[in-house]
């Protein structure tokens, strides 16, 4: 799970998305093709906007890696912020 998160952070570095992907802690890629992303995003006003950017970065990464791009992003409290 942490290796997938590192791969996404590396993708972020390579594509000028470091600020977007730096909050990603873990990614669980389920067998049904849906990814669950745990982040360090808190409950601040822009949390949903930040989660949307993480979801978009993951979808671009997944497309390039030939993986399904369905994703849910969770904040540090375990609340679902975005599903795409």
Backbone as JSON Lines, residues from 0, in Angstrom:
{"i":0,"aa":"X","n":[0.82,-1.2,0.0],"ca":[0.0,0.0,0.0],"c":[0.86,1.26,0.0]}
{"i":1,"aa":"X","n":[1.93,1.23,0.79],"ca":[2.79,2.4,0.83],"c":[3.64,2.51,-0.43]}
{"i":2,"aa":"X","n":[3.93,1.38,-1.08],"ca":[4.72,1.44,-2.31],"c":[3.9,2.1,-3.43]}
{"i":3,"aa":"X","n":[2.59,1.86,-3.45],"ca":[1.73,2.51,-4.44],"c":[1.67,4.01,-4.18]}
{"i":4,"aa":"X","n":[1.65,4.39,-2.91],"ca":[1.63,5.82,-2.55],"c":[2.94,6.48,-2.97]}
{"i":5,"aa":"X","n":[4.05,5.77,-2.75],"ca":[5.35,6.32,-3.17],"c":[5.39,6.47,-4.69]}
{"i":6,"aa":"X","n":[4.84,5.5,-5.4],"ca":[4.82,5.58,-6.87],"c":[4.02,6.79,-7.33]}
{"i":7,"aa":"X","n":[2.9,7.08,-6.66],"ca":[2.11,8.25,-7.02],"c":[2.86,9.54,-6.67]}
{"i":8,"aa":"X","n":[3.54,9.57,-5.52],"ca":[4.33,10.76,-5.17],"c":[5.46,10.97,-6.17]}
{"i":9,"aa":"X","n":[6.09,9.87,-6.62],"ca":[7.14,9.96,-7.64],"c":[6.57,10.48,-8.95]}
{"i":10,"aa":"X","n":[5.37,10.01,-9.3],"ca":[4.68,10.51,-10.49],"c":[4.45,12.01,-10.35]}
{"i":11,"aa":"X","n":[4.04,12.44,-9.16],"ca":[3.82,13.86,-8.9],"c":[5.09,14.68,-9.09]}
{"i":12,"aa":"X","n":[6.21,14.14,-8.62],"ca":[7.49,14.84,-8.8],"c":[7.84,14.98,-10.28]}
{"i":13,"aa":"X","n":[7.61,13.93,-11.03],"ca":[7.96,13.92,-12.45],"c":[7.04,14.79,-13.3]}
{"i":14,"aa":"X","n":[5.84,15.09,-12.79],"ca":[4.86,15.85,-13.57],"c":[4.45,17.17,-12.91]}
{"i":15,"aa":"X","n":[5.33,17.7,-12.09],"ca":[5.11,19.0,-11.41],"c":[3.82,19.02,-10.59]}
{"i":16,"aa":"X","n":[3.54,17.9,-9.91],"ca":[2.35,17.79,-9.05],"c":[2.73,17.47,-7.61]}
{"i":17,"aa":"X","n":[3.93,17.87,-7.21],"ca":[4.43,17.53,-5.88],"c":[3.48,18.03,-4.8]}
{"i":18,"aa":"X","n":[3.01,19.25,-4.91],"ca":[2.12,19.8,-3.88],"c":[0.79,19.06,-3.82]}
{"i":19,"aa":"X","n":[0.39,18.46,-4.92],"ca":[-0.87,17.71,-4.96],"c":[-0.69,16.33,-4.33]}
{"i":20,"aa":"X","n":[0.41,15.66,-4.64],"ca":[0.6,14.27,-4.22],"c":[1.33,14.11,-2.88]}
{"i":21,"aa":"X","n":[1.84,15.18,-2.32],"ca":[2.63,15.06,-1.09],"c":[1.8,14.59,0.11]}
{"i":22,"aa":"X","n":[0.49,14.76,0.09],"ca":[-0.37,14.36,1.21],"c":[-0.78,12.89,1.18]}
{"i":23,"aa":"X","n":[-0.44,12.18,0.12],"ca":[-0.85,10.78,-0.02],"c":[-0.02,9.9,0.92]}
{"i":24,"aa":"X","n":[-0.71,9.14,1.77],"ca":[-0.06,8.24,2.72],"c":[-0.09,6.79,2.26]}
{"i":25,"aa":"X","n":[-1.28,6.32,1.86],"ca":[-1.44,4.93,1.45],"c":[-2.44,4.84,0.31]}
{"i":26,"aa":"X","n":[-2.24,3.85,-0.54],"ca":[-3.21,3.55,-1.6],"c":[-3.49,2.06,-1.55]}
{"i":27,"aa":"X","n":[-4.77,1.74,-1.44],"ca":[-5.18,0.34,-1.51],"c":[-5.9,0.15,-2.84]}
{"i":28,"aa":"X","n":[-5.3,-0.63,-3.72],"ca":[-5.9,-0.9,-5.02],"c":[-6.67,-2.22,-4.91]}
{"i":29,"aa":"X","n":[-7.98,-2.12,-4.89],"ca":[-8.83,-3.3,-4.71],"c":[-8.89,-4.13,-5.97]}
{"i":30,"aa":"X","n":[-9.32,-5.37,-5.83],"ca":[-9.41,-6.28,-6.97],"c":[-10.51,-5.88,-7.95]}
{"i":31,"aa":"X","n":[-11.47,-5.07,-7.5],"ca":[-12.54,-4.63,-8.41],"c":[-12.13,-3.41,-9.23]}
{"i":32,"aa":"X","n":[-10.87,-2.97,-9.08],"ca":[-10.37,-1.87,-9.87],"c":[-10.53,-0.5,-9.23]}
{"i":33,"aa":"X","n":[-11.05,-0.43,-8.02],"ca":[-11.24,0.84,-7.33],"c":[-10.08,1.05,-6.35]}
{"i":34,"aa":"X","n":[-9.55,2.25,-6.31],"ca":[-8.44,2.57,-5.4],"c":[-8.95,3.42,-4.24]}
{"i":35,"aa":"X","n":[-8.48,3.12,-3.04],"ca":[-8.79,3.88,-1.84],"c":[-7.51,4.6,-1.43]}
{"i":36,"aa":"X","n":[-7.57,5.92,-1.35],"ca":[-6.38,6.71,-1.05],"c":[-6.54,7.39,0.31]}
{"i":37,"aa":"X","n":[-5.62,7.09,1.23],"ca":[-5.57,7.75,2.53],"c":[-4.59,8.9,2.45]}
{"i":38,"aa":"X","n":[-4.99,10.06,2.96],"ca":[-4.14,11.25,2.87],"c":[-3.96,11.9,4.23]}
{"i":39,"aa":"X","n":[-3.11,12.9,4.26],"ca":[-2.9,13.75,5.44],"c":[-3.77,15.0,5.38]}
{"i":40,"aa":"X","n":[-4.7,15.04,4.46],"ca":[-5.59,16.2,4.35],"c":[-6.49,16.23,5.59]}
{"i":41,"aa":"X","n":[-6.62,17.39,6.18],"ca":[-7.44,17.53,7.38],"c":[-8.86,17.93,7.06]}
{"i":42,"aa":"X","n":[-9.44,18.76,7.91],"ca":[-10.83,19.2,7.74],"c":[-10.91,20.68,7.37]}
{"i":43,"aa":"X","n":[-9.85,21.23,6.81],"ca":[-9.83,22.64,6.45],"c":[-10.81,22.95,5.32]}
{"i":44,"aa":"X","n":[-11.06,24.21,5.09],"ca":[-12.05,24.65,4.1],"c":[-11.77,24.14,2.7]}
{"i":45,"aa":"X","n":[-10.51,24.0,2.32],"ca":[-10.18,23.58,0.97],"c":[-9.91,22.08,0.85]}
{"i":46,"aa":"X","n":[-10.34,21.3,1.83],"ca":[-10.06,19.87,1.85],"c":[-10.63,19.15,0.63]}
{"i":47,"aa":"X","n":[-11.86,19.45,0.26],"ca":[-12.47,18.77,-0.89],"c":[-11.74,19.14,-2.18]}
{"i":48,"aa":"X","n":[-11.37,20.4,-2.32],"ca":[-10.63,20.82,-3.5],"c":[-9.28,20.13,-3.59]}
{"i":49,"aa":"X","n":[-8.6,19.99,-2.46],"ca":[-7.32,19.28,-2.45],"c":[-7.51,17.81,-2.79]}
{"i":50,"aa":"X","n":[-8.58,17.21,-2.26],"ca":[-8.87,15.8,-2.54],"c":[-9.19,15.59,-4.02]}
{"i":51,"aa":"X","n":[-9.9,16.54,-4.62],"ca":[-10.2,16.44,-6.05],"c":[-8.92,16.45,-6.88]}
{"i":52,"aa":"X","n":[-7.95,17.26,-6.47],"ca":[-6.67,17.31,-7.18],"c":[-5.91,16.0,-7.02]}
{"i":53,"aa":"X","n":[-5.97,15.4,-5.82],"ca":[-5.33,14.09,-5.6],"c":[-5.99,13.05,-6.49]}
{"i":54,"aa":"X","n":[-7.32,13.05,-6.54],"ca":[-8.05,12.09,-7.38],"c":[-7.67,12.26,-8.85]}
{"i":55,"aa":"X","n":[-7.57,13.49,-9.32],"ca":[-7.2,13.74,-10.71],"c":[-5.78,13.26,-10.99]}
{"i":56,"aa":"X","n":[-4.86,13.5,-10.06],"ca":[-3.48,13.05,-10.24],"c":[-3.43,11.52,-10.28]}
{"i":57,"aa":"X","n":[-4.19,10.87,-9.39],"ca":[-4.2,9.4,-9.4],"c":[-4.77,8.87,-10.71]}
{"i":58,"aa":"X","n":[-5.84,9.47,-11.18],"ca":[-6.46,9.0,-12.42],"c":[-5.49,9.13,-13.6]}
{"i":59,"aa":"X","n":[-4.74,10.22,-13.65],"ca":[-3.74,10.4,-14.71],"c":[-2.62,9.36,-14.57]}
{"i":60,"aa":"X","n":[-2.18,9.15,-13.35],"ca":[-1.15,8.14,-13.06],"c":[-1.65,6.74,-13.46]}
{"i":61,"aa":"X","n":[-2.87,6.41,-13.07],"ca":[-3.44,5.09,-13.35],"c":[-3.6,4.86,-14.85]}
{"i":62,"aa":"X","n":[-4.02,5.89,-15.55],"ca":[-4.18,5.78,-17.0],"c":[-2.85,5.46,-17.66]}
{"i":63,"aa":"X","n":[-1.8,6.16,-17.24],"ca":[-0.47,5.92,-17.79],"c":[0.1,4.56,-17.42]}
{"i":64,"aa":"X","n":[-0.33,4.02,-16.28],"ca":[0.16,2.72,-15.82],"c":[-0.74,1.58,-16.28]}
{"i":65,"aa":"X","n":[-1.81,1.89,-17.0],"ca":[-2.71,0.86,-17.48],"c":[-3.58,0.26,-16.39]}
{"i":66,"aa":"X","n":[-3.86,1.04,-15.35],"ca":[-4.69,0.58,-14.24],"c":[-6.05,1.23,-14.33]}
{"i":67,"aa":"X","n":[-7.08,0.61,-13.73],"ca":[-8.39,1.28,-13.65],"c":[-8.25,2.57,-12.85]}
{"i":68,"aa":"X","n":[-9.08,3.56,-13.15],"ca":[-8.88,4.87,-12.54],"c":[-10.0,5.3,-11.6]}
{"i":69,"aa":"X","n":[-10.79,4.37,-11.1],"ca":[-11.83,4.69,-10.13],"c":[-11.17,4.87,-8.77]}
{"i":70,"aa":"X","n":[-11.53,5.96,-8.06],"ca":[-10.8,6.28,-6.84],"c":[-11.7,6.98,-5.82]}
{"i":71,"aa":"X","n":[-11.43,6.71,-4.54],"ca":[-12.02,7.46,-3.43],"c":[-10.88,8.0,-2.58]}
{"i":72,"aa":"X","n":[-10.95,9.29,-2.24],"ca":[-9.91,9.93,-1.43],"c":[-10.48,10.21,-0.04]}
{"i":73,"aa":"X","n":[-9.72,9.8,0.98],"ca":[-10.12,9.98,2.38],"c":[-9.19,10.98,3.07]}
{"i":74,"aa":"X","n":[-9.74,11.72,4.03],"ca":[-8.9,12.63,4.81],"c":[-8.28,11.88,5.98]}
{"i":75,"aa":"X","n":[-7.55,12.59,6.8],"ca":[-6.83,12.0,7.93],"c":[-7.78,11.4,8.97]}
{"i":76,"aa":"X","n":[-9.03,11.84,8.97],"ca":[-10.02,11.34,9.93],"c":[-10.8,10.13,9.39]}
{"i":77,"aa":"X","n":[-10.5,9.71,8.17],"ca":[-11.19,8.58,7.56],"c":[-12.48,8.94,6.86]}
{"i":78,"aa":"X","n":[-12.72,10.25,6.69],"ca":[-13.94,10.71,5.99],"c":[-13.7,10.69,4.49]}
{"i":79,"aa":"X","n":[-14.66,10.17,3.74],"ca":[-14.55,10.18,2.29],"c":[-14.79,11.61,1.79]}
{"i":80,"aa":"X","n":[-13.86,12.13,1.01],"ca":[-13.98,13.49,0.5],"c":[-14.41,13.51,-0.96]}
{"i":81,"aa":"X","n":[-13.87,12.59,-1.76],"ca":[-14.13,12.6,-3.2],"c":[-14.17,11.16,-3.71]}
{"i":82,"aa":"X","n":[-15.12,10.87,-4.57],"ca":[-15.13,9.6,-5.3],"c":[-15.28,9.93,-6.78]}
{"i":83,"aa":"X","n":[-14.37,9.41,-7.56],"ca":[-14.38,9.65,-9.01],"c":[-14.21,8.33,-9.72]}
